[in-house]
Amino acid sequence: MSESQQMTMERNVEEMYHNSLEWQSEVSLWKQEMKFFQKMLDTYTSNCLSVEQKQRLSHFQNLLIYYDGELLDQFKQQSRRHAKYLAHQLEENESFNLDEYQQKFGGLSSHLSAFATEYRRYKKDFFGLMEELIDQSVVKMNKTELTDSE
């Protein structure tokens, strides 16, 4: 490998390493958001009135359990291994074995990207349901206040 090819490969490995650190940060943020979503579910579950809302709530709860309890932990472990592998490559200044890399980490980026798209859709739908439940809660509180003041 020529010196310029080696330098290009090192830059690519460094870029992949930084991408891996960004993935770890993103996964940590997602996990933090999941904790907040669980608190919202716990707070507003009692405001579910319709069967349809209860079904949606159950769906969100199941996804939340799967995402937070399983999928995000897998992503976190994979991205840590990825960063560690690349850091070792950079430290040892070894020639980069693309086949080995693809075997170990091929698809990680596309899996994270696909999840990010799915998660954005989840949040949009989740916030829609939460807005309904919060509005119902406000109406319920207003009715209670009117009844109490009479």
C-alpha positions in Angstrom: 0.0 0.0 0.0 1.4 3.4 -0.9 2.0 6.1 1.7 -1.0 8.2 0.4 -3.2 5.1 0.5 -2.1 4.4 4.0 -2.8 8.0 5.1 -6.3 7.9 3.4 -7.0 4.6 5.2 -5.9 6.1 8.6 -8.2 9.1 8.0 -11.1 6.7 7.2 -10.4 4.6 10.3 -10.3 7.8 12.4 -13.5 9.0 10.9 -15.2 5.6 11.6 -13.8 5.8 15.2 -15.4 9.2 15.7 -18.7 8.0 14.1 -18.6 5.1 16.6 -18.3 7.6 19.5 -21.2 9.6 18.1 -23.3 6.4 18.0 -22.5 5.7 21.6 -23.6 9.2 22.5 -26.8 8.9 20.5 -27.6 5.6 22.1 -27.1 7.1 25.6 -29.5 10.0 24.6 -32.1 7.5 23.4 -31.9 5.6 26.7 -32.3 8.8 28.6 -35.3 9.7 26.5 -36.8 6.2 27.1 -36.7 6.8 30.9 -38.6 10.1 30.4 -41.1 8.4 28.1 -41.7 5.7 30.8 -42.4 8.4 33.3 -44.9 10.0 31.0 -46.6 6.7 30.5 -46.7 6.1 34.2 -48.2 9.5 34.8 -50.8 9.6 32.1 -51.9 6.0 31.8 -54.9 6.6 34.1 -56.2 9.2 31.6 -56.8 6.6 28.9 -60.4 6.6 28.1 -60.9 4.8 24.8 -60.0 1.2 23.9 -58.1 2.6 20.9 -55.9 4.7 23.3 -55.3 1.8 25.5 -54.2 -0.3 22.6 -51.8 2.4 21.4 -50.5 2.8 25.0 -49.9 -0.9 25.2 -48.1 -0.8 21.9 -45.8 2.0 23.0 -45.2 0.3 26.3 -44.1 -2.9 24.6 -41.8 -1.0 22.2 -40.3 0.9 25.1 -39.5 -2.3 26.9 -38.0 -3.8 23.8 -36.0 -0.7 22.8 -34.7 0.2 26.3 -34.3 -3.3 27.7 -32.8 -5.1 24.8 -32.1 -3.3 21.5 -30.3 -0.2 22.8 -28.1 -2.2 25.1 -27.1 -4.3 22.0 -26.3 -1.1 20.1 -24.3 0.2 23.0 -22.2 -2.9 23.3 -21.7 -3.2 19.5 -20.7 0.5 19.2 -18.3 0.1 22.1 -16.7 -2.9 20.6 -16.5 -1.0 17.3 -14.7 1.9 18.9 -12.4 -0.3 20.8 -11.5 -2.3 17.6 -10.8 0.9 15.7 -8.8 2.5 18.5 -6.6 -0.6 18.5 -6.2 -0.3 14.8 -5.1 3.3 15.2 -2.8 2.7 18.2 -1.1 -0.3 16.7 -0.9 1.3 13.3 -1.7 -2.0 11.8 -2.8 -2.3 8.2 -6.6 -2.2 8.1 -8.2 -5.5 7.2 -11.5 -4.5 5.5 -12.7 -8.1 5.3 -12.2 -8.6 9.0 -13.9 -5.3 9.7 -16.9 -6.1 7.6 -17.2 -9.5 9.2 -17.2 -8.0 12.7 -19.1 -4.8 12.2 -20.7 -4.8 8.7 -24.2 -3.5 9.0 -23.9 -1.7 12.3 -24.2 1.7 10.8 -27.2 0.7 8.7 -28.9 -0.9 11.7 -28.4 2.2 13.8 -29.6 4.4 10.9 -32.7 2.2 10.4 -33.4 2.3 14.1 -33.0 6.1 14.2 -35.7 6.4 11.4 -38.0 4.0 13.3 -37.4 5.8 16.6 -38.3 9.2 15.1 -41.6 7.7 13.9 -42.1 6.2 17.4 -41.6 9.6 19.1 -43.9 11.4 16.7 -46.7 8.9 17.4 -45.9 8.7 21.1 -46.1 12.5 21.5 -49.4 12.5 19.6 -50.9 10.1 22.1 -49.4 11.9 25.1 -50.8 15.2 23.8 -54.3 13.6 23.8 -53.9 12.2 27.3 -52.5 15.5 28.7 -55.5 17.3 27.1 -57.9 14.8 28.7 -56.1 15.3 32.0 -56.5 19.1 31.8 -60.2 18.7 31.0 -60.6 16.3 33.9 -58.9 18.8 36.3 -61.0 21.7 35.0 -64.2 19.7 35.6 -63.0 18.7 39.1 -62.2 22.4 39.9 -65.7 23.5 38.7 -67.4 20.8 40.8 -65.3 21.7 43.9 -66.1 25.4 43.6 -69.9 24.8 43.5 
